[in-house]
């Protein structure tokens, strides 16, 4: 079960970053820093990232199944659009 605990909407003109979300997964894990981003094909959800020693950004959380990723995206975008 995926529950969006909180949405932090941003109002920066010209920014593709639209919001951050805190998400609870199966009442066992709190995932902070999930991003809502406006891309060229519309809104999408991006996982939290951390900067590596090579100055590149890497996902800090990765879904093991496409179904899990899609369920998270659907829940976060639904909460964002409310």
Steps between C-alpha positions, in 0.01 A plus 500: 500500500632840403394809696616849413556651842576855389546703181720811501402700190750750361405820319822581317429642156701337227603204717422147388498386866138530614487326840657267755307218666535279805362154432426209737538151352306214661501676840868398525710754314494881480650620174585872508594722209305342215482768230222605263661632183355660185669335202457548128230229501322618817528432872705212636635382834874481574662316788723673756858539380844542651812648348789262440870573529504547124253793537225302322158442657380146577163368618508420871196271465419265214189289449559136422182468292335719241166444676634651823640800317171558315295469821718761674480736202122466484455567873734802507358663187143448626590671829681782316200574278257527796 
